[in-house]
Amino acid sequence: MLIACASSPPPPAPPIAREPLVPNVVDAGADAAITESSEPKSSRIPPELAQVFALRPSAVPRLYATIRLAGPISATRGGRALVSGDGRPVRFPVQVTDADAAGSPPIPRVVCDSQNARVAIYIPRASLATVAVREARVYATRDLAQTPGPFAGMSYLRLAPGMEVESDEGTDVPLVRRVRVQELLLKGSGFVDASAIGYAYEPSFLTHEDVPGDVDLRPGARFFATPGGVELAVLERPIEGLSVPGETHVARKIGPTSAGYVLLEFPGENVSAIGWVTQKDFAPRKPRAGRIGPSIGYGSGTTGPTPVHLRRGTLLFADGSTDPIGIVTRAADFRCLGDCTTKTPLAEVWVCTGAAGLRARL
């Protein structure tokens, strides 16, 4: 799975990626010490944005959402678009300040952090990914593993909060959703409690017992809900050129053997698979190099020809509005759109998926 503005044109949008679900903390004070005097003190800041605009870190739990499409972005709910959006696929997490859960449809307010600014905007629910809103289990059957039997409830996919899923609108069983999951090479599908699926989540990784893996899974290994039963997930074969010679995927035995199948767990930070795997699809673990995942970098560039210098703590406004929606988090030169000598220059600021013209009050 993904981003002209301050001191440099926007970095290119990263390829579609599923990680990380836990966002990186933005370094809001790289150019100055964070002190009480550096906090914005304007009484115009709406109470709901006071914590968002604070330039010091906070330990308060935060909700996040994942933007999946570059859609329209507005300064007010249902207002004129600051950025129209081109509909391209993107993947990155943003903080949620107002989930608008009762909206029909919801139009949440989220926070866009760029290199030098932080802006609170409204974005349609359709532009956000459907994710697990809490740790969730995906089962192979609609009854969510309640069917009587010796293997009931033993096999499932574990999803971390924020793990993206593709979800059907409904099933023939109330309160149950059919979902599909893709995480690197692990691909699976099944049924989940509908209340565990949404768009706003408090990020965290899955935790596992500190027990080393004891088997190596072969590419194409499949996880079944019961020995030889319904397929729950498959470990897809790596794309040529992206794999490492001798690279393997480590799992561990957690249950009995039945009809040539063994109950295995393939652990991950965002999704884990627990299911029955035929003995032909794995081998005893041998010491070797661990898995190597892809890395994503973000580029940089130069400023435009007409910059305006904005100090850290400068408030940003939608053109024609008196309510601040953003703040400069690091002093920088922004591209100026129009008269740069005024006390309220129109600066070009990167807002999640596109550049917007915002007024700065100097």
C-alpha positions as CSV (number, residue, x, y, z in Angstrom):
1,M,0.0,0.0,0.0
2,L,1.0,6.2,0.5
3,I,2.3,11.7,-0.2
4,A,3.3,22.1,-3.0
5,C,4.0,22.6,0.4
6,A,6.4,23.7,3.0
7,S,10.1,24.2,2.1
8,S,9.8,21.5,-0.6
9,P,7.3,20.1,-3.1
10,P,5.3,17.2,-1.8
11,P,7.0,13.8,-1.7
12,P,5.7,11.3,-4.2
13,A,2.8,9.2,-3.0
14,P,4.2,5.9,-1.6
15,P,3.1,2.7,-3.2
16,I,0.0,1.1,-1.7
17,A,1.0,-0.7,1.5
18,R,-0.7,-2.1,4.6
19,E,1.9,-1.0,7.2
20,P,2.3,0.6,9.5
21,L,-1.0,0.6,11.3
22,V,0.5,2.5,14.2
23,P,1.4,6.0,12.8
24,N,4.8,7.5,13.2
25,V,4.9,10.4,15.6
26,V,5.5,13.7,13.8
27,D,8.5,15.6,15.0
28,A,6.8,18.9,15.7
29,G,9.8,20.6,17.3
30,A,12.8,19.7,15.2
31,D,13.8,23.4,14.8
32,A,13.1,24.7,18.3
33,A,12.9,23.6,21.9
34,I,9.3,22.8,23.0
35,T,8.5,25.2,25.8
36,E,5.4,26.7,27.3
37,S,6.0,29.9,25.4
38,S,6.0,28.0,22.1
39,E,2.4,26.9,22.6
40,P,-0.2,28.8,20.5
41,K,-2.2,31.0,22.9
42,S,-4.9,32.4,20.6
43,S,-8.4,32.4,22.1
44,R,-9.7,31.7,18.6
45,I,-8.6,28.1,18.7
46,P,-11.7,25.9,19.0
47,P,-11.6,23.8,22.2
48,E,-11.9,20.6,20.3
49,L,-8.6,21.5,18.4
50,A,-6.6,22.8,21.4
51,Q,-4.9,19.4,22.0
52,V,-4.4,18.9,18.2
53,F,-2.7,22.3,17.9
54,A,-0.5,21.9,21.0
55,L,3.1,21.6,19.9
56,R,4.1,19.3,22.7
57,P,3.6,15.5,22.7
58,S,0.5,14.1,24.5
59,A,-0.1,10.7,26.1
60,V,-3.8,10.9,25.6
61,P,-5.1,7.9,23.6
62,R,-6.0,8.9,20.1
63,L,-8.3,7.5,17.4
64,Y,-6.9,7.1,13.9
65,A,-8.3,6.3,10.5
66,T,-6.6,5.2,7.3
67,I,-7.1,7.3,4.1
68,R,-7.5,5.0,1.1
69,L,-8.6,7.4,-1.6
70,A,-7.5,10.9,-2.5
71,G,-11.0,12.4,-2.4
72,P,-12.4,15.8,-1.6
73,I,-11.1,17.6,1.5
74,S,-13.0,20.5,3.2
75,A,-12.5,23.0,6.0
76,T,-16.1,22.6,7.2
77,R,-18.4,19.6,7.2
78,G,-20.1,19.6,3.9
79,G,-18.4,22.9,2.8
80,R,-16.5,23.9,-0.3
81,A,-13.5,21.6,-1.1
82,L,-10.0,22.8,-0.2
83,V,-8.7,19.9,-2.3
84,S,-10.9,18.3,-4.8
85,G,-8.9,15.0,-5.0
86,D,-8.2,12.9,-8.0
87,G,-9.5,9.6,-6.6
88,R,-6.1,7.9,-6.7
89,P,-5.5,5.1,-4.2
90,V,-3.4,6.0,-1.1
91,R,-2.7,4.4,2.2
92,F,-1.7,6.3,5.3
93,P,-3.1,6.9,8.8
94,V,-4.4,10.2,10.2
95,Q,-5.6,11.2,13.6
96,V,-9.4,11.5,14.1
97,T,-10.7,14.4,16.2
98,D,-14.4,13.8,15.4
99,A,-15.6,10.4,14.1
100,D,-19.1,11.7,13.2
101,A,-20.4,8.3,14.0
102,A,-24.0,9.4,13.8
103,G,-23.6,11.0,10.4
104,S,-25.5,9.6,7.4
105,P,-23.1,9.2,5.8
106,P,-20.3,10.1,8.3
107,I,-17.9,13.0,7.4
108,P,-15.2,12.6,10.0
109,R,-12.7,15.4,11.0
110,V,-9.1,14.2,10.8
111,V,-5.7,15.8,11.2
112,C,-3.3,16.0,8.3
113,D,0.4,16.2,9.3
114,S,2.9,17.3,6.7
115,Q,6.6,18.2,7.0
116,N,5.9,21.6,8.5
117,A,2.2,21.9,9.3
118,R,-0.8,20.3,10.9
119,V,-4.3,20.9,9.5
120,A,-7.7,19.6,10.7
121,I,-10.1,18.9,7.8
122,Y,-13.2,17.0,7.0
123,I,-13.1,14.0,4.7
124,P,-15.9,11.7,3.4
125,R,-16.3,8.2,4.9
126,A,-15.9,6.8,1.4
127,S,-12.3,8.0,1.3
128,L,-11.4,6.0,4.5
129,A,-10.5,2.4,4.6
130,T,-12.7,-0.2,6.4
131,V,-10.6,-1.6,9.2
132,A,-10.8,-3.7,12.4
133,V,-11.7,-1.1,15.1
134,R,-10.5,-3.5,17.9
135,E,-8.7,-6.8,17.9
136,A,-10.9,-9.1,16.0
137,R,-11.2,-12.7,15.0
138,V,-12.2,-13.9,11.5
139,Y,-13.7,-17.4,11.2
140,A,-14.3,-19.5,8.2
141,T,-18.0,-20.0,9.0
142,R,-21.0,-17.6,9.4
143,D,-21.7,-18.9,12.9
144,L,-18.3,-17.6,14.1
145,A,-17.0,-20.9,15.2
146,Q,-20.0,-21.8,17.4
147,T,-20.8,-25.0,15.4
148,P,-20.4,-28.0,17.8
149,G,-17.4,-30.3,17.0
150,P,-14.0,-31.3,18.2
151,F,-12.3,-28.4,16.3
152,A,-14.8,-25.6,16.9
153,G,-13.2,-22.3,17.6
154,M,-9.6,-23.5,17.1
155,S,-8.9,-21.8,13.7
156,Y,-9.2,-18.1,12.9
157,L,-7.4,-15.0,11.7
158,R,-6.5,-12.4,14.4
159,L,-6.6,-8.8,13.2
160,A,-4.9,-5.9,15.0
161,P,-6.9,-2.7,15.4
162,G,-6.5,-0.7,12.1
163,M,-5.9,-3.8,9.9
164,E,-7.6,-3.1,6.6
165,V,-10.3,-5.4,5.3
166,E,-12.5,-5.6,2.2
167,S,-16.0,-6.0,3.5
168,D,-19.3,-7.1,2.0
169,E,-22.3,-5.0,3.0
170,G,-24.1,-7.9,4.6
171,T,-24.7,-11.6,4.9
172,D,-27.7,-13.8,5.5
173,V,-26.8,-13.8,9.2
174,P,-27.5,-10.5,11.1
175,L,-24.5,-8.7,12.7
176,V,-21.9,-10.8,10.8
177,R,-19.8,-9.4,7.9
178,R,-17.8,-11.4,5.4
179,V,-14.3,-9.9,5.0
180,R,-11.2,-10.4,2.9
181,V,-7.7,-9.7,4.3
182,Q,-4.3,-9.2,2.6
183,E,-1.1,-8.6,4.6
184,L,2.1,-8.9,2.6
185,L,2.0,-12.5,1.4
186,L,-0.8,-13.7,3.7
187,K,-4.2,-13.7,2.2
188,G,-7.4,-14.9,3.9
189,S,-11.2,-14.5,4.1
190,G,-14.0,-15.4,6.5
191,F,-16.7,-13.9,8.8
192,V,-16.3,-11.4,11.6
193,D,-18.5,-9.7,14.2
194,A,-19.9,-6.7,12.3
195,S,-19.4,-4.4,15.4
196,A,-15.6,-5.1,15.1
197,I,-15.5,-3.4,11.6
198,G,-15.5,0.3,11.0
199,Y,-13.1,3.2,10.2
200,A,-11.9,4.8,13.5
201,Y,-9.5,2.8,15.7
202,E,-7.0,3.1,18.5
203,P,-3.8,1.6,17.0
204,S,-1.9,-1.3,18.5
205,F,0.0,-4.4,17.4
206,L,-0.9,-8.0,18.2
207,T,0.9,-9.6,21.0
208,H,2.1,-13.2,21.0
209,E,3.7,-15.7,23.4
210,D,7.5,-15.3,23.4
211,V,8.0,-18.8,22.0
212,P,10.3,-19.3,19.0
213,G,8.9,-20.8,15.8
214,D,9.7,-24.4,15.1
215,V,8.6,-25.0,11.5
216,D,9.3,-23.3,8.1
217,L,6.2,-22.8,5.9
218,R,6.6,-23.4,2.2
219,P,5.3,-20.8,-0.3
220,G,1.7,-21.6,-1.1
221,A,1.0,-23.2,2.4
222,R,-2.7,-23.1,3.2
223,F,-4.5,-22.8,6.5
224,F,-7.8,-24.7,6.9
225,A,-10.5,-24.3,9.5
226,T,-10.5,-28.0,10.1
227,P,-8.2,-30.8,8.8
228,G,-8.9,-30.8,5.1
229,G,-11.9,-28.5,5.6
230,V,-12.7,-24.9,4.5
231,E,-9.7,-22.8,3.5
232,L,-9.1,-19.9,5.9
233,A,-5.9,-18.3,4.5
234,V,-3.0,-19.0,2.1
235,L,0.6,-17.9,2.2
236,E,1.0,-16.7,-1.4
237,R,4.2,-17.2,-3.4
238,P,6.5,-14.2,-3.3
239,I,6.8,-11.9,-6.4
240,E,9.9,-12.6,-8.4
241,G,12.6,-10.1,-7.5
242,L,11.2,-9.3,-4.1
243,S,12.1,-12.5,-2.3
244,V,15.4,-13.4,-0.8
245,P,17.1,-16.7,-1.7
246,G,16.5,-19.2,1.1
247,E,13.9,-16.9,2.7
248,T,11.3,-18.7,4.7
249,H,8.2,-17.9,6.8
250,V,8.3,-19.2,10.4
251,A,5.4,-20.7,12.2
252,R,4.9,-22.7,15.4
253,K,3.0,-25.8,16.4
254,I,0.2,-25.0,18.9
255,G,-2.0,-28.1,18.7
256,P,-2.5,-31.7,17.8
257,T,-2.0,-33.7,14.6
258,S,-5.1,-35.0,12.8
259,A,-5.4,-36.8,9.4
260,G,-2.0,-35.5,8.3
261,Y,-2.7,-31.9,9.4
262,V,-1.1,-29.9,12.3
263,L,-2.5,-26.9,14.0
264,L,-0.1,-24.0,13.4
265,E,0.2,-20.3,14.2
266,F,1.7,-17.9,11.7
267,P,2.2,-14.8,13.9
268,G,2.3,-11.2,12.7
269,E,2.0,-7.7,14.1
270,N,-1.1,-6.8,12.1
271,V,-2.7,-10.2,11.3
272,S,-2.0,-13.8,12.5
273,A,-3.3,-17.0,11.1
274,I,-4.1,-20.0,13.2
275,G,-5.2,-23.0,11.3
276,W,-4.6,-26.6,10.2
277,V,-1.8,-27.0,7.7
278,T,-0.9,-30.2,5.9
279,Q,2.5,-31.7,6.8
280,K,3.5,-31.4,3.2
281,D,3.4,-27.6,3.5
282,F,6.0,-27.2,6.2
283,A,9.3,-28.6,7.4
284,P,11.2,-28.6,10.7
285,R,12.8,-25.2,11.4
286,K,16.5,-24.8,10.4
287,P,18.6,-21.8,11.4
288,R,18.8,-19.2,8.6
289,A,18.2,-15.5,7.8
290,G,14.9,-14.1,9.0
291,R,12.3,-12.5,6.7
292,I,13.1,-9.2,5.1
293,G,10.2,-6.8,4.5
294,P,10.0,-4.0,2.0
295,S,11.0,-0.5,3.0
296,I,9.3,2.8,1.9
297,G,11.1,6.1,1.6
298,Y,9.9,9.6,1.2
299,G,11.7,12.0,-1.1
300,S,12.3,15.7,-0.8
301,G,12.9,18.6,-3.2
302,T,13.2,22.4,-3.4
303,T,10.8,25.3,-2.7
304,G,8.9,27.2,-5.3
305,P,10.1,30.6,-6.7
306,T,8.0,32.8,-4.3
307,P,8.2,31.6,-0.7
308,V,6.8,33.2,2.4
309,H,8.5,32.4,5.7
310,L,6.1,31.2,8.5
311,R,7.2,30.8,12.1
312,R,6.4,27.8,14.2
313,G,3.0,28.3,15.9
314,T,1.5,30.4,13.1
315,L,-2.2,29.6,12.8
316,L,-3.7,28.7,9.4
317,F,-7.2,29.5,8.1
318,A,-9.4,28.6,5.2
319,D,-9.6,31.6,2.9
320,G,-12.4,33.9,4.1
321,S,-12.8,32.2,7.5
322,T,-11.9,33.5,11.0
323,D,-11.7,30.0,12.5
324,P,-8.2,28.4,12.5
325,I,-8.0,24.9,11.1
326,G,-4.2,24.4,11.1
327,I,-0.9,25.4,12.6
328,V,2.7,25.6,11.5
329,T,4.7,22.9,13.4
330,R,8.1,23.9,12.1
331,A,9.4,27.2,10.8
332,A,9.8,27.0,7.0
333,D,9.3,28.7,3.7
334,F,5.9,28.0,2.1
335,R,5.0,28.8,-1.5
336,C,3.1,32.1,-1.6
337,L,-0.1,32.2,-3.7
338,G,-0.6,35.9,-4.5
339,D,0.6,39.0,-2.6
340,C,3.4,37.9,-0.2
341,T,3.7,41.4,1.5
342,T,0.3,41.2,3.3
343,K,-0.1,40.3,6.9
344,T,-2.3,37.4,5.8
345,P,-0.5,35.7,2.9
346,L,-2.1,32.8,1.2
347,A,0.3,29.9,1.6
348,E,0.3,26.6,-0.2
349,V,0.1,23.8,2.4
350,W,0.1,20.0,1.8
351,V,-3.1,18.7,3.3
352,C,-3.2,14.8,3.4
353,T,-3.5,14.1,-0.3
354,G,-3.2,17.5,-2.1
355,A,-2.0,21.1,-1.9
356,A,-4.4,23.7,-0.4
357,G,-4.2,27.5,-0.2
358,L,-4.5,28.5,3.5
359,R,-4.3,32.0,5.0
360,A,-1.6,32.6,7.6
361,R,-2.0,35.3,10.2
362,L,1.5,36.9,10.7
